[in-house]
C-alpha cells in the first residue's frame, strides 16, 4: 500500500510539473512573440539609406567608390590584433573553402 501511495504521489507531482512546464513554455513563447513583433515594428522605422546604393548597383553591378579618408591607426591596430591571421598588415583569410 505504501508503494502504491508513493507511486500515486509521484505521478501526481509529475502531472503538476508537466502542467507548470506547459504554462511556462507558453508564457515564454508569448513574450518572445511580443518582443519580435515590437522589434519588427521598430525596424520598419529605420531608414537605411540603401535605395540610392541599390539603384547604382543595379545599373553597373558595382557601387561607386567614394574618396578615401585617412586611416585611424588605433582602430587599424585593434582590428588587426583581433584577426586570427595577419601578414604584412593585412588579414589573411581562407579562399573558397566553403
Secondary structure, 3 states (H helix, E strand, C coil): CHHHHHHHHHHHHHHHHHHHHHHHHHHHHHHHHHHHHHHHHHHHCCCCCCHHHHHHHHHHCCCCCCCCCCCCHHHHHHHHHHCCCEECCEECCCCCCC
